[in-house]
Amino acid sequence: MSEKYTEDNIRSLEWREHIRIRPGMYIGKLGDGASQDDGIYVLIKEIIDNAIDEFVMGHGKNIDITIEERKVTIRDYGRGIPLGKVIDCVSKINTGAKYDSKVFKKAVGLNGVGSKAVNALSSEFITQSVREGQMKRVVYAKGELLQDDPIRSSDEENGTLVSFIPDKEVFGNYHFIDEYVEKLLWNYVFLNKGLAIRYNGQRFIAKNGLRDLLERNINGNGPTLYPIVHITEDDLEFAFTHSTKQYGEEYYSFVNGQHTTQGGTHQSAFKEAIVKTIREFYNKDFDTADVRQSILAAISIKVQEPVFESQTKTKLGSQHMEPGGQTIRNYISDIVKRNLDNYLHINPETAEELYRKILQSQKERKELDGIKKLARESVKKASLHNKKLRDCKVHLNSNHELKLDTTLFITEGDSASGSITKSRDVKTQAVFSLKGKPLNCFGLSKKIVYQNEEFNLLQSALNIDEDLDNLRYNNIVIATDADVDGMHIRLLLLTFFLQFYPDLVKAGHLYILQTPLFRVRDKRETIYAYNEDEKEDAIDKLKGKPEITRFKGLGEISPDEFKHFIGAGIRLEPVLLQRESSIKEIMSFYMGKNTPERQTFIIDNLKIEEDIVEESKVA
């Protein structure tokens, strides 16, 4: 029998209630900070965006940012929020200055939601505005006003200070990763010449826009074939070159300062324009893949009233530069064609290097075509008889947008893969089971991806044959035992991804699964500890003499227990590449021929493994 449907069933939510009940609508996925697109970084971005809009309008060249444990403080030196409207600007949806397109014609945020979402999702939220010798300060908790200080005089510089602590009730046991925050801040200064950001004592500033962005990100890709081509005209800036070492394509795209990690109409138009211009310059009908193979590019465009495909603004959906105006496609095509054609005529050395590169890519592609055909047949046969992949029901869609946060666990052995398979969420979590140790592919050509059955099946499962556009899972998680063999398998898999798919790592898709080393329990409670400190804390909490078990491998953890470790409380360690790290040097050290340096490293770190072995004996 259905329930009665009356006026009593109708309820109006306050703004803060709606944001807290449906946070994904405002900041995308929540996460614990392990992924660079987790909500805690979106909160930081929303506040910085407001400061950037002030800078763009010519007010305030500096932004100060600190993060101490979980508390974020952001101070700009713009005009400050009008004092009588501070409460409205941080707690009333659809309130802000950006609706006046004359004032904020090409601003980052236009919907009056950002700071309100940060307010509602923070256990503490403080806003302080200084204008012309006066200050206004308000304090909130979870969107509820706690303190409304009267306006008072102040000798501080004009500007706005926002301090907040993301709410653990919403985000769980989260943590900020410095590399993600720094990457966000570097992008801001690359896109805003003259802007200086100070973060926890470090200064971020850039003089050459997107050229600096590419130079900062080139190091791990090896040398480039020719100097960076850098063009700026009106509302478009772009820069690109080709790497001598990298496979695939790598793009950094921005709209009104927003990093559109999933691309959109502007990135598609740019890729199309590059290929079209190069074909016409050489008067050759080159294959698209041969032109774009190993390209490193950045594009930034300013659009009036941009339309994004989600609240987090990661993909541009706009078709026009302004409502009813020129299409983005034609605008980008005209500028790229005119400037790139001129550049190649003026710089014949670059034109010659680019031409040789395209011919080399063409040769390699044709050599691989036959191998790929045999490899695809092998995959078809293997899929009929091999149960390496226990797939999930949901994947990324054809536009590389998340339907749900999907994960592929790469694990070793039947027992470990069996436990994960039985524990997983079959809707969003898949398992790929390795057969022993994979091949060390350091220094090998990409042919090995198709000739080696293990690699062939893995890249087929991920659907990363050509590029990341069709990647089937958002999170690729290496799940191996915490012993010598497990660590070796982990290194071999990291080598595979860094050698052939470094853009997958740089895009933040690769993780290491953290599983507990100890189970500490008594008759009342069971606590899982991921390290020695957590084990000691658990012993102190339970008191007495609790039973302590050390897990020697993933296969020893029962499916019922595994549910705790790959569910809502999953701990993932992201695989991060430091800017100073050269991919070639990293792989050469760990996976190349034995060197005195590596032998010294192994000897110095051998005691760690001995301690682990002794611990397991005691347990």
N, C-alpha and C positions, 0 to 999 in steps of 0.2 A: 504494500500500500504506500503510495507516494505521500510526502509531507505536504502540508498546506502551504500555499504560496500567497502570502499576505504582505501588507505594508510593513509588518514587523521584520520581514526578511530583507528589506532594503536598508542598506547601511552606507553612510558616507564616511570615507576614511580621511583623517587629517593628512596633510602633505607628508609629514614625517613618518606616519604609520605606513602609508603606501610605499614609500621608498624602502623602509625596513622590511616590509613583507615581500616586496618584489625588487630587491637590489639589482638583480641581473638586468632589469630594464634600463637601469641608469649607468651602471659601471661594468657591464659585461659579467664575466665569471668572477667568482669570489677568490678562491685559491688561498694559499698560505704564504705567498711571496716567492715560491720556487720558480714560477713562470713569469716572464717579463710582461705578460699581458694580464696578470692578476689584478684584482680590483684595488689593492692597496696602492699600486703605482698609478692607477687611474685617478685616485683621490689626490695624489701629489700633482698630477698633471692638470687637473681641473683648476687648482688654485694658481699654479704657475701661469696657466693660460691667461688668467685675468691680468697678471702682472705684465705678461708679454704684450697684451693689447694696449696697456698704458705706454709701454716702450715704443710700440709701433706708432702711436699717436704723438710721439715726441716728448714723453714725460718719464724721466727716470732711466738711467743707463745701467744701474746696478740692481741685482737681486741677491739677497742673502738667504741661504737655506741651511738649516741644521737638522740632523736626525740624531736624537739621543735615545737609544733603545727603541721605543715605539712612538716617541713624541716627535712630530714634524713641525718645524716653524719656518714660515716663508715670509720674508719682509721685502716689499718693493718700495721704490722711492718715486712713485708716480704722484698723481694729484690727490690720492686718497678718496675713499667713498664719501659722498656728501653726508655729513654727520647726521642729518635728520632722516637719512634713508638706510643707515647701516643695518638695522633690524630687518627691514623689508628686503634688502639685497641678499641676506643670508638665510632668510626663513620664509619668503613668499615666492612660490613657484611662479614662473613667467614674469619675474620682475628684474629689470636691469636696464642699462643704457644702450645695450647692443641692438635693441629693436629699431633705433634711429640709425638707418643705414648711412646717413650723412656723417655721423660721428664715428661709427665702427663699420665702415663700408666692407672691409674684407677681414673681419675678425675671426678668431678661431671658434669661439662659441657664440651661438645666436639664440639659444632657446631658454636662457634664464634658469637653468637647472643645476649646473655644475656645483657651485658652492653650497647649494641647498642639500645636494646629495651627500657632500662631504660632512656637512653639519649633522644630518640625520644618522649617518653611519659611523659617527665618532662618539666615544664615551666622554670625551672632552673636546670642546670646540670654542676657541676664543678668537674674536675679531676685534682689531684695534685700528681705528682710522685717525690720521692726523692731517688737518688742513688749516694752513695759515694761522698757526699758533694755538689751535684748539684740538682736543682729542675726545673721541668717543670709543668706549669699550663695552663689549657684551660677552657674556659667557653662557654656553649651552652644554647640555648633556643629552645625547641621543635625540637631538632636535628640539629639546625642550629648554626654553629660556630660564636660566637660573639667576642671572645677574645682569642688570641693566644700569650701568654706571652713568651718572649725569655727565654732561659735557663739561670739560675742565680745560684750563689753559695748559699748554705744553711747549717746550722749547725744542722738541724733536723735529727732524726733517719731515716734510710732507710724505705721505705714502700710507700703505696698508700692511698690517701685520696679521697673519692668520696662523694660529697654532692649533693642532688637532692630534688626537690619539685614536686611530681606527679601533672600533669596538670589537673586543674579543668574542662577544656574543655572536657577532656576524661573521668575523673572519677566522675565528678559532685561534690556534697557537701559531700566529703568523710571525714572520721575520722579514726585514728588509735586506735585500742583497745589494751591496754597494755598486757592483758592476752594472746592474740594471738602472739604478738611479743615475749613475754617471753617464751612461749611454743616453738617457733621456735628456740630461743637461747639455751634453755635447751637441745634440741635435738642435737644441734651442739656439746655441751660440753660432752654429754653422749657418743657421737660417736668418740670423739677425745681426748683421754687421754692426759693431760698436757696442753690443751688449756684453756685459761682464757679470758672470754668476760666481758667487763664492759659496762653496759647499763644504762644510766641516773643515775649513782651513785651506781647501784647494780652490784655485782660481781657474775658471773656464772662460776662454775668449778665443775667437777665431777672426782672421783678417780676410780670408779669401773664400768665404762661403762654401759651396759644395766641392770646390777643389780641395779644401782642407778636409772635408768629410771623407772623400775618396782616399786621400793620402793617409789618413788615419786608419782606414780599414783595408788598405792594400797590403800591409806588411805580411799578414799571414797567407796571402795568395801568391807570394813570390814576385819576381820582377814583372814589370809591364812591358808590352811590346812597343809602346810609343808614349810620349808625354800625354798627360790628361788633356782632353779637349774640354774647354770650359767656356760656356756661352751664357750671356745674360742679355735679355731684351724685354723691356716692358715688364709684364707680369710673369715672365717665364725665365727660369734659370735651370740649366742642365750641365752635367759634366759626365764624361765617360772615358774609358780606355778598355783594353783587353789584357787579361793576365796570360802569362806564359805557362802557368801551372794548373790553374783551376779548371774543373769541369763545370758545365752548367752555366747558369746566368745568375747575376746578383744585382738587385735593384733596391734603391732607397728612394721612396717617393713621398712627397709632402704636399699638402693643400693648406694654404693660409697658416703655415707653421705646424700643422698637425701631421704626425707621421702616419701615413696610410699604409700600414703593414700588409694589408690585403690588396693594395693597389687600387684599381678602379679605372674610370674612363680616361683619366689623364695618363696613367702608366701604360695602358693599352695603346693609346694614341701615340705616345712617345716611342714605344717598341716598333709600332707599325711605321712611323716616320723614319726611324733610323734605317730600317731595312729598305724602304722605298728609295730614300736618298742615295744610299750606297749602290743599289742596283743601277740607278740612273747615272751616277757618276762614272761607274766602270762600264756601263752599257752591257751588263751581264745579268742574266736571270738567276742569280744565286738562290740556293735554297735558304729559307728563313733561318733554319737551325745553324747553317754554316756561318751566317753573318753574326748571329748573336751568341754563338758558342764562346764561353769564357769571358763574356762582357761584364764589366763592373760599371754601374751607372747610377746617377742620382738625378732626380728631377724635382723641382719645386715650382708650384704655380699658385697664383692668387686669383680666387674666384669670388665674385659677389654672390652672397646668399647661397653658399654651397649646400648641396643635399647629400648627406651621407646615408649609408644603408643600415646604420645602427647608431644608437646613442653614443657608443664609444668611438665613433668616427674613424674606423679603421679602413673603410673602403668608400671611395667617392662614387656617387651615383649620378651626379649632375651631367647633363649633356651640353650645357651652354655656359659661357663665361659669365653671363649675367642673364637674368630672366628675359627671354625673348631676343637675346643677342647672338653673337657669333658662336658656333659650336666649338667646344673644347678641341675636338678632333681636328678641325680645320685650322684653328688658331695655332696649335702645337705643330701641325704638319708644315704650315707656312714658315714658321720661325726656324724649325729644325732644318728644313730643306735649304733655305736661303743661307743660313749661317754655316752649316756643315759643308755644303757644296763649296762655299768660299774658302773655308778652312782647308779642305783637302787640296784645292788648287794652289793655295798659298804655301802649303806645307807638303811638298811632294815626297819627302822622306817618310812622313806619317802615312801618306796614301799608299806608298809602296809596301810598308810593313803591314798595313791592314789588308792589302790585297794578298800578300803571301800567306797571312794568317787564314784568310777565308779559303784559299786553295788547300792549305794543310788540313783544315777542318773538313773540307769536302772529301779529301783523300781518306782521312780516318773514318769518316761516316760510311763511305762505301765499303771499306774493309770490314767494318762492323756489321753491315747489313746482313751479310751471309751468316755470320756468327749468331746474330740476334734471331734470325729465322729458325735456326736449329735450336737455339735456347728456348724460344717460345714453344716449339714442339715438345721439348724436354719438360717444360713446366706443365703443359697440358697432360702429358703422360704421368708425370709425378703427382699431379693433383688428384689423379684417379686412384692412385695406390698409396700415396703418402699422406699422413695425418699431421704433418709438421705444423700446419696452421689451423688453429681452432678459432675461426673468425667470429666477429661480433655482428650484430644485426644492423648497426648504424655506422655510417662513415661520414667523412667530409663530403659535401656535395660537389658537383662539377665546377662551381664557382669558388671553391676553396673556402667556403664559409662553414662555420661550425653548426651542425644541427645539435649535437651534444658534444661534450668534451670526450673524445674517443682516444683509446689507449691501446698500443700493442706492446705486450711484454715479450722480450726475447730472453729465453731461459735455456738452461742446460739439463739434459737428463730426463728420464721418464718420471721419476718421483717428484722432482721440483715442478715440472710442467703440469703434472697431474694434480698437485695440490692447488696451483694457481687456477687451473682450468675449472676445478670443482668449486673454488671460492669466488671466482670472478662474477662480475655483472655481465651476463651474456649480451645485454643490449649494447653496451659501450666498450667492453674490454675484450681484446683478442689475445691469443697466446701463440707464439712461434717457438717451436722446440728445436734446439740445435742438436746435431748428432756429433758429439765429441767437440774437439777444439777446431774452430774455423782456421782457414789458411792465413798465414801472415802475408798480407798483400802489399806490404811496404815496397815501393819502387816498381810495382807491376803496372802494366797498362790496363785500361778499362776493359780490354778483352776478357780479363779474368772474371769479371762480374758475370759474364754470360757463359763462360766455359766451366766455371766452378759451380756444381749443382747447389751447394749451400747458399752461395751468394746470389745465384740466379733466382732461386726460390724466394729469398729474402727480399730482393729488390722488386720481384714480381708481387709479393704480398703487400709491400709498401706502395707500389705503383709509382716508382720514381725513375722509370726508364730514361726519360728525356730531361725532366725538370721537376720542380716541386709543385707545379700547378695542380697536379692530380693526386697529391699525397692523400692516402686514405685514412691516416690517423694523425691527430694533433700531437699526441705524446708517444714517443718511442722510448720504451723503458728497458734498460739492460738489467736483468734480474739474475745475478749469479751468486754463488756461495762466497762467503767472506774468508776463503782459504786461498792457498797459493794457486791452485788450478783455477778457481773462480776468478781471481784477480788477473790471471793470464788470459783467460777467455774475454774478460772485460777489455783488456788492452787490445786484443786482436779485433774485437768489434769496433772499438774506438778508431783503430787504424783504418778499418774498412770505410767508416763514415767520413773520416777526415781526408782520406786519400781520394775518394770518389764523389762524396756528397758533402763538402764542407759548408755549403750554403744551408743545408738542413741543420747543422750544428749551430751556425751563426743565427739562424732564425729562431733558435730556442726550442727546438722540438725534441732534443735528446736528453735523457735523464738516466740517473742510476737509482735503482730502488733500494731504499734503506729498510732493512728488516732487523728486528731485535736480535741482539746477541744473547740476552738472558731472559728467562722467565722466573720471576720471584713471586712465590705465593704461599699463602697459609690457608686455613679452612674458610676464612672470610673473604679474601680478596686475592686477585691475581694482577700483578703489575709486569709489564714488559719493558725491559731496559735496552736502550740502543748503544750504550757505552758504559764504561766503568763507573762514571759519576752517577749516572741514572740508577745503576744497580745499587750503589751505596745508599742513595736517597730512598730507594724502595725498601731496602733492608731496615733503614731507620724508621720509615713510616709504619711498616708492619710489626716491627719490634720482635722480640723473641728470637727464634731460630727458624725462619721461613725456609721452605724448600727452594733451592736455586738450581736451575737447569740452564746449561749453555748449549745453544743450538749450533751444531757443527755444520749444518747445511740446510738449504731451503726444504729439502725433502723430509726433514725431521719435523717440520711445522705442519700440524694437521690442517686439513681444509677449513675446519671450523675456526681455528685460530687465525688462519691466513686472511679470513674475511676482515679482520680488524686492521690488517696491514695494507690492504689494497682497496679499502673502502674510503669512507669519508675522512678517516684519519691517516691516509697514505702519506708517507714521507718520501719525497723525491728530491734528489740532489741534482741540480741542473749541470750539464756539461758546458762550461764556460771557456771561451778563448780570450785570454788577456790580449790587449792590443800589442804588447811587446812580444808576444809569442809568435814565432814563425811555425806554421804547421809542419813544414819540411824539417825544421830543426827538432821539433818535439818528437816526430815519428822516427827520425834518424837516431835520436838518443835512446828511445825505448825499444824500437823494433828493428833497428839496423844491425850491422855487424857489431860484435862485442868491442867495446872500447875501454881504455883504462878508466875513463870518467864514469862509465856505467858500472864497471866492476866495483869501483869505490862506492858508488851510490848503493849498490846491492849489499855490500859489506856493512855500510853504515846503518842500513835499515833492516838488517837481518834480525837483530834482537827483537824487533817488534813482533815478527812472526814467531820467534821462540817463546815470547811471553804469551801469545795467543794459544800456542800448543800447550804450554804449562797450565794455563787457565782451564783448558778443556779437560786436562787430566784430573785437575783438582775437582772440577764440577762432576 
